[in-house]
Amino acid sequence: MTDATPDAPRSLPPSPPLWECRGLRHVPPGADAPLFDGLDLRILPGTTLLRGGDGRGKTTLLRLIAGELRPQAGTAAAGAGTVFWRDPRRLAAGRPAGEGADLPGEQQTPAAWWDAQAPRWPRWSDAALAAHVAGFGLGEHAGKRMEQLSTGTRRKVLLAAGFASGAAMLLVDEPVAALDRASVDYLREVLSGMPSAAVADPGHGQAVVVAHYDTLGGLPWGQVVDLGD
């Protein structure tokens, strides 16, 4: 009689990248030197920080990941899944309201814009939206027109939608700009609660890519891409 030996745990295949580039090069118009030259990067499910000082290319890299810009040299390839990218710099006064627009119009309320966003995202969660509206203190502002809201509150409207979207990849630029202290603390809590590294099930793995000048108080990032100061 032989003792039964338990089966060794099977290793699961690694999650495929949601975006990757090789040899990426980008020179801004009129610049003497490239922002990136020979950059290799893989975005996997989990949290990624793009850390760098002003003018080091954080927003440009987000736009490349989102597909708004094309690589000038090198290759970039997106994996399967949706990408939530709403550039807060485009929240300019005078923008007309539009049903389902990427950004809310000045005469539109956050609540109306969220309602228009929900059908666009297969994994949208109303429960998650409600939690983030409460966490960011947006309840009292949901019925106001966007033109009545401060810069920080406008940014929180986008953040709440992004975290509720269920997108495979969420891109966030300068997340704490113009935010009040309570909202910064809540944002750090949300990011801390996300898996920092790739999860086993690629179908449920989400990548959150944040561009910022520091580590947001030492959050446990899955990877940090240092673009320099």
C-alpha beads as a LAMMPS data file, in Angstrom:
LAMMPS data file: protein, C-alpha beads

229 atoms
228 bonds

1 atom types
1 bond types

-500.0 500.0 xlo xhi
-500.0 500.0 ylo yhi
-500.0 500.0 zlo zhi

Masses

1 110.0

Atoms # bond

1 1 1 0.000 0.000 0.000
2 1 1 1.450 3.328 -1.017
3 1 1 0.723 6.671 0.540
4 1 1 -1.269 9.013 -1.616
5 1 1 0.723 12.051 -2.645
6 1 1 -1.289 15.236 -3.094
7 1 1 -1.161 16.725 -6.522
8 1 1 1.189 19.670 -6.851
9 1 1 -0.640 22.943 -7.358
10 1 1 -0.939 23.834 -10.997
11 1 1 0.470 27.173 -12.000
12 1 1 -1.902 29.359 -13.955
13 1 1 -0.684 31.078 -17.107
14 1 1 0.282 34.710 -16.578
15 1 1 -2.251 37.364 -17.445
16 1 1 -1.657 38.810 -20.910
17 1 1 -0.624 42.458 -21.076
18 1 1 -3.394 44.960 -21.653
19 1 1 -0.920 47.237 -23.433
20 1 1 2.738 47.007 -24.281
21 1 1 5.366 48.905 -26.193
22 1 1 8.872 48.223 -27.384
23 1 1 11.465 50.791 -28.383
24 1 1 8.956 53.623 -27.987
25 1 1 10.198 57.045 -29.051
26 1 1 8.320 60.326 -28.902
27 1 1 9.565 63.858 -29.538
28 1 1 7.066 66.662 -28.815
29 1 1 6.625 69.292 -31.537
30 1 1 9.430 71.843 -31.353
31 1 1 11.398 69.906 -28.735
32 1 1 15.125 69.283 -29.044
33 1 1 15.107 65.953 -27.240
34 1 1 12.700 63.007 -27.004
35 1 1 10.500 62.367 -24.008
36 1 1 11.023 58.630 -24.522
37 1 1 13.625 56.836 -26.536
38 1 1 13.723 53.052 -26.548
39 1 1 11.036 52.679 -23.870
40 1 1 9.841 49.119 -23.204
41 1 1 6.724 48.804 -21.045
42 1 1 4.056 46.201 -20.302
43 1 1 0.798 47.119 -18.563
44 1 1 -0.649 44.126 -16.706
45 1 1 -3.672 43.851 -14.436
46 1 1 -2.806 45.621 -11.194
47 1 1 -1.632 49.119 -10.360
48 1 1 1.017 51.012 -12.300
49 1 1 2.471 54.389 -11.377
50 1 1 3.961 56.626 -14.057
51 1 1 6.160 58.813 -11.863
52 1 1 7.853 61.931 -13.124
53 1 1 8.257 65.660 -12.799
54 1 1 6.587 68.335 -14.885
55 1 1 7.240 67.958 -18.576
56 1 1 8.617 64.423 -18.315
57 1 1 5.909 62.898 -20.497
58 1 1 3.419 61.395 -18.058
59 1 1 0.342 62.698 -19.880
60 1 1 1.873 61.943 -23.271
61 1 1 2.430 58.338 -22.226
62 1 1 -1.178 58.079 -21.026
63 1 1 -2.350 59.404 -24.397
64 1 1 -0.185 56.844 -26.176
65 1 1 -1.661 54.068 -24.034
66 1 1 -5.171 55.368 -24.740
67 1 1 -4.492 55.399 -28.481
68 1 1 -4.864 59.175 -28.848
69 1 1 -1.265 59.406 -30.075
70 1 1 0.648 57.078 -32.366
71 1 1 4.254 56.065 -31.681
72 1 1 6.781 57.991 -33.747
73 1 1 9.130 55.028 -33.524
74 1 1 8.920 51.613 -31.934
75 1 1 5.791 49.532 -31.559
76 1 1 2.738 49.720 -29.314
77 1 1 0.003 47.121 -29.083
78 1 1 -3.217 47.096 -27.083
79 1 1 -4.618 43.869 -25.682
80 1 1 -8.240 42.937 -25.302
81 1 1 -10.544 45.050 -23.164
82 1 1 -11.884 48.561 -22.841
83 1 1 -9.927 51.646 -21.763
84 1 1 -11.367 54.468 -19.655
85 1 1 -9.490 57.701 -20.353
86 1 1 -11.044 61.090 -19.731
87 1 1 -8.509 63.896 -19.874
88 1 1 -9.466 66.362 -17.110
89 1 1 -7.708 69.170 -18.980
90 1 1 -10.469 69.010 -21.572
91 1 1 -13.105 70.047 -19.022
92 1 1 -13.167 73.528 -20.496
93 1 1 -15.872 76.141 -20.036
94 1 1 -18.397 76.419 -22.807
95 1 1 -18.433 72.755 -23.756
96 1 1 -21.932 71.892 -25.052
97 1 1 -23.923 69.166 -23.381
98 1 1 -24.312 65.969 -25.349
99 1 1 -25.950 62.665 -24.607
100 1 1 -23.240 60.062 -24.156
101 1 1 -20.385 62.525 -24.725
102 1 1 -16.949 61.544 -23.491
103 1 1 -16.979 64.522 -21.141
104 1 1 -19.952 66.205 -19.478
105 1 1 -21.200 69.451 -20.966
106 1 1 -21.317 72.648 -18.973
107 1 1 -25.122 72.543 -18.747
108 1 1 -25.166 68.840 -17.912
109 1 1 -25.358 67.481 -14.378
110 1 1 -23.009 64.774 -13.113
111 1 1 -25.996 62.478 -12.554
112 1 1 -27.159 62.876 -16.161
113 1 1 -23.647 62.269 -17.497
114 1 1 -23.188 59.160 -15.341
115 1 1 -26.520 57.837 -16.646
116 1 1 -25.287 58.392 -20.194
117 1 1 -21.991 56.636 -19.484
118 1 1 -23.442 53.466 -17.965
119 1 1 -24.633 51.833 -21.240
120 1 1 -21.199 52.346 -22.789
121 1 1 -19.421 50.052 -20.335
122 1 1 -20.425 46.362 -20.195
123 1 1 -19.087 45.989 -16.640
124 1 1 -20.453 49.273 -15.299
125 1 1 -21.529 49.008 -11.653
126 1 1 -24.215 51.276 -10.218
127 1 1 -23.290 50.027 -6.756
128 1 1 -19.661 51.018 -7.284
129 1 1 -20.731 54.416 -8.564
130 1 1 -22.871 55.002 -5.475
131 1 1 -19.947 54.058 -3.224
132 1 1 -17.555 56.421 -5.017
133 1 1 -20.090 59.255 -5.104
134 1 1 -20.350 58.924 -1.331
135 1 1 -16.602 58.494 -0.841
136 1 1 -15.741 61.573 -2.889
137 1 1 -18.513 63.630 -1.283
138 1 1 -20.335 64.144 -4.581
139 1 1 -23.872 63.509 -3.384
140 1 1 -24.741 67.167 -2.901
141 1 1 -23.288 68.050 -6.320
142 1 1 -24.854 65.315 -8.461
143 1 1 -27.816 67.480 -9.490
144 1 1 -25.872 70.688 -10.134
145 1 1 -24.737 71.810 -13.565
146 1 1 -21.084 71.227 -14.340
147 1 1 -20.536 74.955 -14.788
148 1 1 -21.384 75.378 -11.099
149 1 1 -18.716 72.961 -9.893
150 1 1 -15.161 73.644 -8.810
151 1 1 -12.176 72.200 -10.667
152 1 1 -11.652 69.576 -7.971
153 1 1 -15.304 68.509 -7.991
154 1 1 -15.248 68.186 -11.796
155 1 1 -12.244 65.887 -11.526
156 1 1 -14.036 63.783 -8.907
157 1 1 -16.981 63.370 -11.289
158 1 1 -14.583 61.752 -13.778
159 1 1 -12.861 59.640 -11.119
160 1 1 -16.151 58.229 -9.829
161 1 1 -17.156 57.243 -13.360
162 1 1 -13.782 55.681 -14.080
163 1 1 -13.802 53.491 -11.001
164 1 1 -17.430 52.475 -11.679
165 1 1 -16.874 51.733 -15.376
166 1 1 -15.388 48.268 -14.946
167 1 1 -13.009 49.071 -17.825
168 1 1 -10.125 46.675 -18.314
169 1 1 -7.740 49.614 -18.077
170 1 1 -8.338 52.863 -16.204
171 1 1 -5.992 55.788 -16.892
172 1 1 -5.796 58.584 -14.307
173 1 1 -3.763 61.762 -14.784
174 1 1 -2.569 63.767 -11.744
175 1 1 -5.265 62.261 -9.518
176 1 1 -5.022 64.611 -6.532
177 1 1 -4.920 67.908 -8.439
178 1 1 -7.395 70.347 -6.844
179 1 1 -8.853 67.639 -4.565
180 1 1 -9.721 68.313 -0.940
181 1 1 -7.912 66.348 1.774
182 1 1 -10.837 64.011 2.483
183 1 1 -11.082 63.101 -1.208
184 1 1 -7.326 62.496 -1.443
185 1 1 -7.585 60.139 1.531
186 1 1 -10.505 58.320 -0.094
187 1 1 -8.649 57.988 -3.389
188 1 1 -5.653 56.496 -1.594
189 1 1 -8.011 54.057 0.151
190 1 1 -9.493 52.977 -3.191
191 1 1 -6.077 52.484 -4.794
192 1 1 -4.755 50.641 -1.739
193 1 1 -7.663 48.210 -1.950
194 1 1 -6.893 47.220 -5.519
195 1 1 -4.633 44.252 -6.303
196 1 1 -1.175 45.719 -6.825
197 1 1 -0.022 42.817 -8.993
198 1 1 -1.589 40.809 -11.788
199 1 1 -4.390 38.537 -10.670
200 1 1 -4.712 34.909 -11.742
201 1 1 -7.892 35.348 -13.743
202 1 1 -7.177 37.658 -16.699
203 1 1 -10.896 37.991 -17.356
204 1 1 -11.336 39.862 -14.097
205 1 1 -8.024 41.662 -13.859
206 1 1 -8.104 45.436 -14.093
207 1 1 -5.148 47.692 -14.742
208 1 1 -5.128 51.120 -13.117
209 1 1 -2.431 53.418 -14.506
210 1 1 -1.833 56.603 -12.529
211 1 1 0.412 59.486 -13.607
212 1 1 1.773 61.493 -10.673
213 1 1 4.955 63.126 -9.439
214 1 1 5.322 60.906 -6.349
215 1 1 4.109 57.595 -4.923
216 1 1 1.014 59.061 -3.227
217 1 1 2.307 58.363 0.252
218 1 1 3.960 55.060 -0.544
219 1 1 1.013 53.118 -1.957
220 1 1 1.824 49.458 -2.799
221 1 1 2.171 49.846 -6.567
222 1 1 2.471 46.775 -8.730
223 1 1 5.066 48.572 -10.835
224 1 1 6.569 52.040 -10.934
225 1 1 7.747 53.535 -14.212
226 1 1 10.182 56.325 -13.329
227 1 1 10.298 58.969 -16.049
228 1 1 12.704 61.193 -14.140
229 1 1 12.451 64.576 -12.493

Bonds

1 1 1 2
2 1 2 3
3 1 3 4
4 1 4 5
5 1 5 6
6 1 6 7
7 1 7 8
8 1 8 9
9 1 9 10
10 1 10 11
11 1 11 12
12 1 12 13
13 1 13 14
14 1 14 15
15 1 15 16
16 1 16 17
17 1 17 18
18 1 18 19
19 1 19 20
20 1 20 21
21 1 21 22
22 1 22 23
23 1 23 24
24 1 24 25
25 1 25 26
26 1 26 27
27 1 27 28
28 1 28 29
29 1 29 30
30 1 30 31
31 1 31 32
32 1 32 33
33 1 33 34
34 1 34 35
35 1 35 36
36 1 36 37
37 1 37 38
38 1 38 39
39 1 39 40
40 1 40 41
41 1 41 42
42 1 42 43
43 1 43 44
44 1 44 45
45 1 45 46
46 1 46 47
47 1 47 48
48 1 48 49
49 1 49 50
50 1 50 51
51 1 51 52
52 1 52 53
53 1 53 54
54 1 54 55
55 1 55 56
56 1 56 57
57 1 57 58
58 1 58 59
59 1 59 60
60 1 60 61
61 1 61 62
62 1 62 63
63 1 63 64
64 1 64 65
65 1 65 66
66 1 66 67
67 1 67 68
68 1 68 69
69 1 69 70
70 1 70 71
71 1 71 72
72 1 72 73
73 1 73 74
74 1 74 75
75 1 75 76
76 1 76 77
77 1 77 78
78 1 78 79
79 1 79 80
80 1 80 81
81 1 81 82
82 1 82 83
83 1 83 84
84 1 84 85
85 1 85 86
86 1 86 87
87 1 87 88
88 1 88 89
89 1 89 90
90 1 90 91
91 1 91 92
92 1 92 93
93 1 93 94
94 1 94 95
95 1 95 96
96 1 96 97
97 1 97 98
98 1 98 99
99 1 99 100
100 1 100 101
101 1 101 102
102 1 102 103
103 1 103 104
104 1 104 105
105 1 105 106
106 1 106 107
107 1 107 108
108 1 108 109
109 1 109 110
110 1 110 111
111 1 111 112
112 1 112 113
113 1 113 114
114 1 114 115
115 1 115 116
116 1 116 117
117 1 117 118
118 1 118 119
119 1 119 120
120 1 120 121
121 1 121 122
122 1 122 123
123 1 123 124
124 1 124 125
125 1 125 126
126 1 126 127
127 1 127 128
128 1 128 129
129 1 129 130
130 1 130 131
131 1 131 132
132 1 132 133
133 1 133 134
134 1 134 135
135 1 135 136
136 1 136 137
137 1 137 138
138 1 138 139
139 1 139 140
140 1 140 141
141 1 141 142
142 1 142 143
143 1 143 144
144 1 144 145
145 1 145 146
146 1 146 147
147 1 147 148
148 1 148 149
149 1 149 150
150 1 150 151
151 1 151 152
152 1 152 153
153 1 153 154
154 1 154 155
155 1 155 156
156 1 156 157
157 1 157 158
158 1 158 159
159 1 159 160
160 1 160 161
161 1 161 162
162 1 162 163
163 1 163 164
164 1 164 165
165 1 165 166
166 1 166 167
167 1 167 168
168 1 168 169
169 1 169 170
170 1 170 171
171 1 171 172
172 1 172 173
173 1 173 174
174 1 174 175
175 1 175 176
176 1 176 177
177 1 177 178
178 1 178 179
179 1 179 180
180 1 180 181
181 1 181 182
182 1 182 183
183 1 183 184
184 1 184 185
185 1 185 186
186 1 186 187
187 1 187 188
188 1 188 189
189 1 189 190
190 1 190 191
191 1 191 192
192 1 192 193
193 1 193 194
194 1 194 195
195 1 195 196
196 1 196 197
197 1 197 198
198 1 198 199
199 1 199 200
200 1 200 201
201 1 201 202
202 1 202 203
203 1 203 204
204 1 204 205
205 1 205 206
206 1 206 207
207 1 207 208
208 1 208 209
209 1 209 210
210 1 210 211
211 1 211 212
212 1 212 213
213 1 213 214
214 1 214 215
215 1 215 216
216 1 216 217
217 1 217 218
218 1 218 219
219 1 219 220
220 1 220 221
221 1 221 222
222 1 222 223
223 1 223 224
224 1 224 225
225 1 225 226
226 1 226 227
227 1 227 228
228 1 228 229
